[in-house]
Structure formats: structure tokens, C-alpha cells
Amino acid sequence: MGIAPAHAYIDRDAAVIRIMNKAAGKVQTVTLPVGQNAQYEKLNMVVRSCKQTDPFDAEDFFMFIEINKSDSGQIFSGWMSANEPGDNPLQNADYDLWLVRCE
């Protein structure tokens, strides 16, 4: 009986994300260093982890991010996948945010 292979991930130092301000119809790509607070308009974000799949597997990236909005507190805390932007779990009336890649 064999042991199932463990999925290997490579920790990266920064997350490249896209943020859309829905009201302004404006999209911006920003790079957020892991572990540092970053401000974008009304959003305060901290990427806790950004991981890349093993280079021998199909390429994907995952980040754990915490997002606070200045007027309403925390609006998201969880994982996002670059390969599944349609599954973007951030539900906010003002902003969409998704992971492009980890660097």
C-alpha cells in the first residue's frame, strides 16, 4: 500500500493582485509583500501567505489575505486561487479583488 504524494508548494514573497473599483470602473494591478499592511483607497489588506504549486504540477497560485474596509471593518479573510477567479470569495458592493500570481 503506497502513501499518497504530498502536494508541494513554494512560498513566495509577494502577491500580484487586481482590484476593481466598481463605481469608478477602474482596475489596478498591485503587488503586495507578504506580511505587510497595504492600503488601496478604502481597503487595508494584509497577505498572510502566497504559494505556488510545485513546478512539476499544473501551475496555480494561492494566497491567504485579510481585507478591511475603512467604513465597515473586515470584509474578507481567506484563501484565493489564481486559476479560479470566478470563485472569488470577496463579496463587496464597491470592490472586486482577485489573485493574478505570486512572486
Buried (B, 14 or more C-beta within 10 A) or exposed (E): EEEEEEEEBEEBEBBBBBBBBEEEEEEEEBBBBBEEEBEBBBBBBBBEBBBBBBEEEEEBBBBBBBBBBEEEEEBBEEEBBBEEEEEBEBEBEBBBBBBBBBE
